[in-house]
Amino acid sequence: MKVMNIAGVAIAALLITSCAKNKEPMYYWGDYQSSLYSYYQHDKSPEQQIESLNAIVEQAKAKNKPVPPGLHAQIGLLYVDTGRPDLAFQQFNSEKAQFPESAAYMDFLMRNKEKK
């Protein structure tokens, strides 16, 4: 009986670890986190940030993976900061399309940025 309990635990552990090893990230993150950190540290200009984030979008496309939530919104905010609201709104709409739950916030940003 004790041998069967040990065998059952061993099999369960094996199944759990084998499933965990095959887990691949849902989104392509690239260097999004370090780029966002640089934004808040003012290490890079907005133009450099835009370039870096757009590179992540292109890398994600090449890997056929979606970008993480907020990436398009961040690019949009950078476009607003650099005086390009038309490109900002494209990014906000991309964020809404990929993450419908962000629609209310993206609409708020677009309404707010239109007034400026």
BAGU-446203 format. One record per residue: x, y, z of N, C-alpha, C in turn. Coordinates in nm, 2 decimals, decimal comma. Example, Ala and Ser with C-alpha at 12.3 -4.5 7.8 and 13.67 -1.06 7.14 Angstrom:
REM BAGU-446203
site n.px:1,32; n.py:-0,57; n.pz:0,78; ca.px:1,23; ca.py:-0,45; ca.pz:0,78; c.px:1,32; c.py:-0,33; c.pz:0,78
site n.px:1,28; n.py:-0,22; n.pz:0,71; ca.px:1,37; ca.py:-0,11; ca.pz:0,71; c.px:1,29; c.py:0,00; c.pz:0,79
This chain:
REM BAGU-446203
site n.px:0,08; n.py:-0,12; n.pz:0,00; ca.px:0,00; ca.py:0,00; ca.pz:0,00; c.px:0,09; c.py:0,13; c.pz:0,00
site n.px:0,19; n.py:0,13; n.pz:0,08; ca.px:0,28; ca.py:0,24; ca.pz:0,09; c.px:0,35; c.py:0,26; c.pz:-0,04
site n.px:0,39; n.py:0,15; n.pz:-0,11; ca.px:0,46; ca.py:0,16; ca.pz:-0,23; c.px:0,37; c.py:0,23; c.pz:-0,34
site n.px:0,24; n.py:0,19; n.pz:-0,34; ca.px:0,15; ca.py:0,25; ca.pz:-0,43; c.px:0,13; c.py:0,40; c.pz:-0,41
site n.px:0,13; n.py:0,44; n.pz:-0,28; ca.px:0,12; ca.py:0,59; ca.pz:-0,25; c.px:0,24; c.py:0,66; c.pz:-0,30
site n.px:0,36; n.py:0,60; n.pz:-0,28; ca.px:0,48; ca.py:0,67; ca.pz:-0,32; c.px:0,48; c.py:0,67; c.pz:-0,48
site n.px:0,44; n.py:0,57; n.pz:-0,54; ca.px:0,44; ca.py:0,56; ca.pz:-0,69; c.px:0,34; c.py:0,67; c.pz:-0,74
site n.px:0,22; n.py:0,68; n.pz:-0,67; ca.px:0,12; ca.py:0,78; ca.pz:-0,71; c.px:0,17; c.py:0,92; c.pz:-0,70
site n.px:0,24; n.py:0,95; n.pz:-0,60; ca.px:0,30; ca.py:1,08; ca.pz:-0,58; c.px:0,41; c.py:1,11; c.pz:-0,68
site n.px:0,49; n.py:1,01; n.pz:-0,71; ca.px:0,60; ca.py:1,03; ca.pz:-0,81; c.px:0,54; c.py:1,05; c.pz:-0,95
site n.px:0,43; n.py:0,98; n.pz:-0,98; ca.px:0,37; ca.py:1,00; ca.pz:-1,11; c.px:0,31; c.py:1,14; c.pz:-1,12
site n.px:0,24; n.py:1,18; n.pz:-1,02; ca.px:0,18; ca.py:1,31; ca.pz:-1,02; c.px:0,29; c.py:1,42; c.pz:-1,03
site n.px:0,40; n.py:1,41; n.pz:-0,96; ca.px:0,51; ca.py:1,50; ca.pz:-0,97; c.px:0,56; c.py:1,51; c.pz:-1,11
site n.px:0,58; n.py:1,39; n.pz:-1,17; ca.px:0,63; ca.py:1,38; ca.pz:-1,30; c.px:0,54; c.py:1,45; c.pz:-1,40
site n.px:0,41; n.py:1,43; n.pz:-1,39; ca.px:0,32; ca.py:1,49; ca.pz:-1,48; c.px:0,32; c.py:1,65; c.pz:-1,46
site n.px:0,32; n.py:1,69; n.pz:-1,34; ca.px:0,32; ca.py:1,84; ca.pz:-1,31; c.px:0,45; c.py:1,90; c.pz:-1,37
site n.px:0,56; n.py:1,84; n.pz:-1,35; ca.px:0,69; ca.py:1,90; ca.pz:-1,40; c.px:0,70; c.py:1,90; c.pz:-1,55
site n.px:0,64; n.py:1,79; n.pz:-1,61; ca.px:0,65; ca.py:1,78; ca.pz:-1,75; c.px:0,56; c.py:1,89; c.pz:-1,82
site n.px:0,45; n.py:1,92; n.pz:-1,76; ca.px:0,36; ca.py:2,02; ca.pz:-1,81; c.px:0,42; c.py:2,16; c.pz:-1,79
site n.px:0,49; n.py:2,18; n.pz:-1,68; ca.px:0,55; ca.py:2,31; ca.pz:-1,65; c.px:0,66; c.py:2,35; c.pz:-1,75
site n.px:0,74; n.py:2,25; n.pz:-1,79; ca.px:0,85; ca.py:2,27; ca.pz:-1,88; c.px:0,81; c.py:2,32; c.pz:-2,01
site n.px:0,70; n.py:2,28; n.pz:-2,06; ca.px:0,65; ca.py:2,32; ca.pz:-2,19; c.px:0,58; c.py:2,45; c.pz:-2,20
site n.px:0,57; n.py:2,52; n.pz:-2,09; ca.px:0,50; ca.py:2,65; ca.pz:-2,08; c.px:0,58; c.py:2,76; c.pz:-2,15
site n.px:0,53; n.py:2,81; n.pz:-2,26; ca.px:0,59; ca.py:2,92; ca.pz:-2,33; c.px:0,52; c.py:3,05; c.pz:-2,30
site n.px:0,59; n.py:3,16; n.pz:-2,29; ca.px:0,52; ca.py:3,29; ca.pz:-2,26; c.px:0,41; c.py:3,32; c.pz:-2,37
site n.px:0,30; n.py:3,38; n.pz:-2,32; ca.px:0,19; ca.py:3,41; ca.pz:-2,41; c.px:0,23; c.py:3,52; c.pz:-2,51
site n.px:0,30; n.py:3,62; n.pz:-2,46; ca.px:0,34; ca.py:3,74; ca.pz:-2,54; c.px:0,49; c.py:3,74; c.pz:-2,56
site n.px:0,52; n.py:3,82; n.pz:-2,67; ca.px:0,66; ca.py:3,84; ca.pz:-2,69; c.px:0,70; c.py:3,98; c.pz:-2,62
site n.px:0,78; n.py:3,97; n.pz:-2,52; ca.px:0,82; ca.py:4,08; ca.pz:-2,44; c.px:0,94; c.py:4,16; c.pz:-2,49
site n.px:1,03; n.py:4,09; n.pz:-2,56; ca.px:1,16; ca.py:4,15; ca.pz:-2,60; c.px:1,22; c.py:4,23; c.pz:-2,48
site n.px:1,26; n.py:4,35; n.pz:-2,50; ca.px:1,32; ca.py:4,43; ca.pz:-2,39; c.px:1,22; c.py:4,54; c.pz:-2,35
site n.px:1,09; n.py:4,50; n.pz:-2,36; ca.px:0,99; ca.py:4,60; ca.pz:-2,32; c.px:1,00; c.py:4,65; c.pz:-2,17
site n.px:1,03; n.py:4,56; n.pz:-2,08; ca.px:1,04; ca.py:4,60; ca.pz:-1,94; c.px:1,16; c.py:4,69; c.pz:-1,92
site n.px:1,27; n.py:4,67; n.pz:-1,98; ca.px:1,39; ca.py:4,76; ca.pz:-1,96; c.px:1,37; c.py:4,89; c.pz:-2,04
site n.px:1,30; n.py:4,88; n.pz:-2,15; ca.px:1,26; ca.py:5,00; ca.pz:-2,22; c.px:1,17; c.py:5,09; c.pz:-2,14
site n.px:1,07; n.py:5,03; n.pz:-2,08; ca.px:0,98; ca.py:5,11; ca.pz:-1,99; c.px:1,06; c.py:5,17; c.pz:-1,87
site n.px:1,15; n.py:5,09; n.pz:-1,82; ca.px:1,23; ca.py:5,14; ca.pz:-1,71; c.px:1,31; c.py:5,26; c.pz:-1,75
site n.px:1,37; n.py:5,25; n.pz:-1,87; ca.px:1,45; ca.py:5,36; ca.pz:-1,92; c.px:1,36; c.py:5,49; c.pz:-1,94
site n.px:1,24; n.py:5,47; n.pz:-1,98; ca.px:1,14; ca.py:5,58; ca.pz:-2,00; c.px:1,13; c.py:5,66; c.pz:-1,87
site n.px:1,10; n.py:5,58; n.pz:-1,76; ca.px:1,08; ca.py:5,65; ca.pz:-1,63; c.px:1,21; c.py:5,70; c.pz:-1,57
site n.px:1,32; n.py:5,65; n.pz:-1,62; ca.px:1,45; ca.py:5,71; ca.pz:-1,57; c.px:1,50; c.py:5,82; c.pz:-1,66
site n.px:1,43; n.py:5,84; n.pz:-1,77; ca.px:1,47; ca.py:5,95; ca.pz:-1,87; c.px:1,61; c.py:5,92; c.pz:-1,92
site n.px:1,64; n.py:5,79; n.pz:-1,94; ca.px:1,77; ca.py:5,75; ca.pz:-2,00; c.px:1,77; c.py:5,76; c.pz:-2,15
site n.px:1,66; n.py:5,76; n.pz:-2,21; ca.px:1,65; ca.py:5,77; ca.pz:-2,36; c.px:1,55; c.py:5,88; c.pz:-2,40
site n.px:1,57; n.py:5,93; n.pz:-2,51; ca.px:1,48; ca.py:6,03; ca.pz:-2,56; c.px:1,35; c.py:5,96; c.pz:-2,60
site n.px:1,24; n.py:6,04; n.pz:-2,61; ca.px:1,11; ca.py:5,98; ca.pz:-2,66; c.px:1,13; c.py:5,91; c.pz:-2,80
site n.px:1,21; n.py:5,97; n.pz:-2,89; ca.px:1,23; ca.py:5,91; ca.pz:-3,02; c.px:1,30; c.py:5,78; c.pz:-3,01
site n.px:1,40; n.py:5,77; n.pz:-2,92; ca.px:1,47; ca.py:5,64; ca.pz:-2,90; c.px:1,38; c.py:5,54; c.pz:-2,84
site n.px:1,29; n.py:5,58; n.pz:-2,75; ca.px:1,20; ca.py:5,49; ca.pz:-2,69; c.px:1,10; c.py:5,43; c.pz:-2,80
site n.px:1,05; n.py:5,52; n.pz:-2,88; ca.px:0,96; ca.py:5,48; ca.pz:-2,99; c.px:1,03; c.py:5,38; c.pz:-3,08
site n.px:1,15; n.py:5,41; n.pz:-3,12; ca.px:1,23; ca.py:5,32; ca.pz:-3,20; c.px:1,24; c.py:5,18; c.pz:-3,13
site n.px:1,28; n.py:5,18; n.pz:-3,01; ca.px:1,29; ca.py:5,06; ca.pz:-2,93; c.px:1,16; c.py:4,98; c.pz:-2,92
site n.px:1,05; n.py:5,04; n.pz:-2,89; ca.px:0,93; ca.py:4,97; ca.pz:-2,88; c.px:0,87; c.py:4,93; c.pz:-3,01
site n.px:0,89; n.py:5,01; n.pz:-3,12; ca.px:0,85; ca.py:4,96; ca.pz:-3,25; c.px:0,94; c.py:4,84; c.pz:-3,30
site n.px:1,06; n.py:4,83; n.pz:-3,25; ca.px:1,14; ca.py:4,71; ca.pz:-3,28; c.px:1,08; c.py:4,59; c.pz:-3,22
site n.px:1,03; n.py:4,60; n.pz:-3,09; ca.px:0,97; ca.py:4,49; ca.pz:-3,03; c.px:0,85; c.py:4,44; c.pz:-3,10
site n.px:0,77; n.py:4,54; n.pz:-3,15; ca.px:0,65; ca.py:4,50; ca.pz:-3,23; c.px:0,69; c.py:4,42; c.pz:-3,35
site n.px:0,80; n.py:4,47; n.pz:-3,42; ca.px:0,84; ca.py:4,40; ca.pz:-3,54; c.px:0,90; c.py:4,26; c.pz:-3,51
site n.px:0,97; n.py:4,25; n.pz:-3,40; ca.px:1,02; ca.py:4,12; ca.pz:-3,35; c.px:0,91; c.py:4,02; c.pz:-3,32
site n.px:0,80; n.py:4,08; n.pz:-3,26; ca.px:0,69; ca.py:3,99; ca.pz:-3,22; c.px:0,62; c.py:3,94; c.pz:-3,35
site n.px:0,61; n.py:4,03; n.pz:-3,45; ca.px:0,55; ca.py:3,99; ca.pz:-3,57; c.px:0,63; c.py:3,87; c.pz:-3,64
site n.px:0,76; n.py:3,89; n.pz:-3,63; ca.px:0,85; ca.py:3,79; ca.pz:-3,69; c.px:0,83; c.py:3,65; c.pz:-3,62
site n.px:0,81; n.py:3,66; n.pz:-3,49; ca.px:0,79; ca.py:3,54; ca.pz:-3,41; c.px:0,65; c.py:3,49; c.pz:-3,41
site n.px:0,56; n.py:3,57; n.pz:-3,48; ca.px:0,42; ca.py:3,53; ca.pz:-3,48; c.px:0,36; c.py:3,52; c.pz:-3,34
site n.px:0,39; n.py:3,62; n.pz:-3,25; ca.px:0,34; ca.py:3,63; ca.pz:-3,12; c.px:0,29; c.py:3,77; c.pz:-3,09
site n.px:0,19; n.py:3,78; n.pz:-3,01; ca.px:0,13; ca.py:3,91; ca.pz:-2,98; c.px:0,23; c.py:3,99; c.pz:-2,88
site n.px:0,22; n.py:4,12; n.pz:-2,89; ca.px:0,29; ca.py:4,20; ca.pz:-2,79; c.px:0,21; c.py:4,21; c.pz:-2,66
site n.px:0,28; n.py:4,24; n.pz:-2,55; ca.px:0,21; ca.py:4,24; ca.pz:-2,42; c.px:0,12; c.py:4,36; c.pz:-2,41
site n.px:0,02; n.py:4,35; n.pz:-2,32; ca.px:-0,07; ca.py:4,46; ca.pz:-2,29; c.px:0,01; c.py:4,59; c.pz:-2,25
site n.px:-0,04; n.py:4,70; n.pz:-2,31; ca.px:0,02; ca.py:4,83; ca.pz:-2,28; c.px:0,13; c.py:4,88; c.pz:-2,37
site n.px:0,18; n.py:4,79; n.pz:-2,45; ca.px:0,29; ca.py:4,83; ca.pz:-2,54; c.px:0,25; c.py:4,93; c.pz:-2,64
site n.px:0,14; n.py:4,91; n.pz:-2,71; ca.px:0,09; ca.py:5,00; ca.pz:-2,81; c.px:0,05; c.py:5,13; c.pz:-2,74
site n.px:-0,01; n.py:5,12; n.pz:-2,62; ca.px:-0,05; ca.py:5,24; ca.pz:-2,55; c.px:0,07; c.py:5,33; c.pz:-2,52
site n.px:0,18; n.py:5,26; n.pz:-2,47; ca.px:0,30; ca.py:5,33; ca.pz:-2,44; c.px:0,36; c.py:5,40; c.pz:-2,56
site n.px:0,36; n.py:5,33; n.pz:-2,68; ca.px:0,41; ca.py:5,40; ca.pz:-2,80; c.px:0,32; c.py:5,52; c.pz:-2,83
site n.px:0,19; n.py:5,50; n.pz:-2,81; ca.px:0,10; ca.py:5,61; ca.pz:-2,84; c.px:0,13; c.py:5,73; c.pz:-2,75
site n.px:0,15; n.py:5,71; n.pz:-2,63; ca.px:0,18; ca.py:5,82; ca.pz:-2,54; c.px:0,31; c.py:5,89; c.pz:-2,58
site n.px:0,41; n.py:5,81; n.pz:-2,62; ca.px:0,53; ca.py:5,87; ca.pz:-2,67; c.px:0,51; c.py:5,95; c.pz:-2,80
site n.px:0,42; n.py:5,91; n.pz:-2,89; ca.px:0,39; ca.py:5,98; ca.pz:-3,01; c.px:0,32; c.py:6,12; c.pz:-2,97
site n.px:0,24; n.py:6,11; n.pz:-2,87; ca.px:0,18; ca.py:6,24; ca.pz:-2,82; c.px:0,28; c.py:6,33; c.pz:-2,77
site n.px:0,38; n.py:6,28; n.pz:-2,69; ca.px:0,49; ca.py:6,36; ca.pz:-2,64; c.px:0,57; c.py:6,42; c.pz:-2,74
site n.px:0,58; n.py:6,36; n.pz:-2,86; ca.px:0,66; ca.py:6,41; ca.pz:-2,97; c.px:0,58; c.py:6,49; c.pz:-3,07
site n.px:0,45; n.py:6,52; n.pz:-3,04; ca.px:0,37; ca.py:6,60; ca.pz:-3,13; c.px:0,32; c.py:6,53; c.pz:-3,25
site n.px:0,29; n.py:6,40; n.pz:-3,24; ca.px:0,24; ca.py:6,32; ca.pz:-3,35; c.px:0,11; c.py:6,25; c.pz:-3,31
site n.px:0,00; n.py:6,32; n.pz:-3,29; ca.px:-0,12; ca.py:6,26; ca.pz:-3,24; c.px:-0,18; c.py:6,16; c.pz:-3,34
site n.px:-0,16; n.py:6,18; n.pz:-3,47; ca.px:-0,22; ca.py:6,09; ca.pz:-3,56; c.px:-0,16; c.py:5,95; c.pz:-3,54
site n.px:-0,03; n.py:5,94; n.pz:-3,52; ca.px:0,04; ca.py:5,81; ca.pz:-3,50; c.px:0,00; c.py:5,76; c.pz:-3,36
site n.px:-0,02; n.py:5,85; n.pz:-3,27; ca.px:-0,06; ca.py:5,81; ca.pz:-3,13; c.px:-0,20; c.py:5,74; c.pz:-3,14
site n.px:-0,29; n.py:5,80; n.pz:-3,21; ca.px:-0,43; ca.py:5,74; ca.pz:-3,22; c.px:-0,42; c.py:5,60; c.pz:-3,29
site n.px:-0,33; n.py:5,59; n.pz:-3,38; ca.px:-0,32; ca.py:5,45; ca.pz:-3,45; c.px:-0,28; c.py:5,35; c.pz:-3,34
site n.px:-0,18; n.py:5,39; n.pz:-3,26; ca.px:-0,14; ca.py:5,30; ca.pz:-3,15; c.px:-0,24; c.py:5,27; c.pz:-3,05
site n.px:-0,32; n.py:5,37; n.pz:-3,01; ca.px:-0,43; ca.py:5,35; ca.pz:-2,91; c.px:-0,53; c.py:5,26; c.pz:-2,97
site n.px:-0,56; n.py:5,28; n.pz:-3,10; ca.px:-0,66; ca.py:5,19; ca.pz:-3,17; c.px:-0,61; c.py:5,04; c.pz:-3,18
site n.px:-0,48; n.py:5,03; n.pz:-3,20; ca.px:-0,41; ca.py:4,89; ca.pz:-3,20; c.px:-0,43; c.py:4,83; c.pz:-3,06
site n.px:-0,41; n.py:4,91; n.pz:-2,96; ca.px:-0,42; ca.py:4,86; ca.pz:-2,82; c.px:-0,56; c.py:4,81; c.pz:-2,80
site n.px:-0,66; n.py:4,89; n.pz:-2,84; ca.px:-0,80; ca.py:4,85; ca.pz:-2,82; c.px:-0,84; c.py:4,73; c.pz:-2,90
site n.px:-0,78; n.py:4,71; n.pz:-3,02; ca.px:-0,81; ca.py:4,60; ca.pz:-3,10; c.px:-0,75; c.py:4,47; c.pz:-3,04
site n.px:-0,63; n.py:4,48; n.pz:-2,99; ca.px:-0,57; ca.py:4,36; ca.pz:-2,93; c.px:-0,62; c.py:4,33; c.pz:-2,79
site n.px:-0,65; n.py:4,43; n.pz:-2,72; ca.px:-0,70; ca.py:4,42; ca.pz:-2,58; c.px:-0,83; c.py:4,50; c.pz:-2,56
site n.px:-0,94; n.py:4,44; n.pz:-2,60; ca.px:-1,07; ca.py:4,51; ca.pz:-2,59; c.px:-1,10; c.py:4,57; c.pz:-2,45
site n.px:-1,05; n.py:4,50; n.pz:-2,35; ca.px:-1,08; ca.py:4,55; ca.pz:-2,21; c.px:-1,01; c.py:4,69; c.pz:-2,19
site n.px:-0,92; n.py:4,73; n.pz:-2,27; ca.px:-0,86; ca.py:4,86; ca.pz:-2,26; c.px:-0,93; c.py:4,97; c.pz:-2,33
site n.px:-1,04; n.py:4,94; n.pz:-2,39; ca.px:-1,11; ca.py:5,03; ca.pz:-2,48; c.px:-1,15; c.py:5,16; c.pz:-2,40
site n.px:-1,20; n.py:5,15; n.pz:-2,28; ca.px:-1,25; ca.py:5,27; ca.pz:-2,21; c.px:-1,13; c.py:5,36; c.pz:-2,18
site n.px:-1,02; n.py:5,30; n.pz:-2,14; ca.px:-0,90; ca.py:5,38; ca.pz:-2,11; c.px:-0,84; c.py:5,45; c.pz:-2,24
site n.px:-0,84; n.py:5,37; n.pz:-2,35; ca.px:-0,78; ca.py:5,42; ca.pz:-2,47; c.px:-0,87; c.py:5,53; c.pz:-2,53
site n.px:-1,00; n.py:5,52; n.pz:-2,51; ca.px:-1,10; ca.py:5,62; ca.pz:-2,55; c.px:-1,08; c.py:5,75; c.pz:-2,47
site n.px:-1,05; n.py:5,73; n.pz:-2,34; ca.px:-1,03; ca.py:5,84; ca.pz:-2,25; c.px:-0,90; c.py:5,91; c.pz:-2,30
site n.px:-0,79; n.py:5,84; n.pz:-2,33; ca.px:-0,67; ca.py:5,90; ca.pz:-2,37; c.px:-0,69; c.py:5,98; c.pz:-2,50
site n.px:-0,77; n.py:5,92; n.pz:-2,59; ca.px:-0,79; ca.py:5,99; ca.pz:-2,72; c.px:-0,87; c.py:6,11; c.pz:-2,70
site n.px:-0,97; n.py:6,11; n.pz:-2,62; ca.px:-1,05; ca.py:6,23; ca.pz:-2,59; c.px:-0,97; c.py:6,34; c.pz:-2,52
site n.px:-0,88; n.py:6,29; n.pz:-2,43; ca.px:-0,80; ca.py:6,39; ca.pz:-2,36; c.px:-0,69; c.py:6,45; c.pz:-2,45
site n.px:-0,63; n.py:6,37; n.pz:-2,54; ca.px:-0,53; ca.py:6,42; ca.pz:-2,62; c.px:-0,58; c.py:6,50; c.pz:-2,74
site n.px:-0,71; n.py:6,48; n.pz:-2,78; ca.px:-0,77; ca.py:6,56; ca.pz:-2,89; c.px:-0,78; c.py:6,70; c.pz:-2,84
site n.px:-0,81; n.py:6,72; n.pz:-2,72; ca.px:-0,83; ca.py:6,86; ca.pz:-2,66; c.px:-0,70; c.py:6,94; c.pz:-2,66
site n.px:-0,59; n.py:6,87; n.pz:-2,66; ca.px:-0,46; ca.py:6,95; ca.pz:-2,65; c.px:-0,41; c.py:6,99; c.pz:-2,79
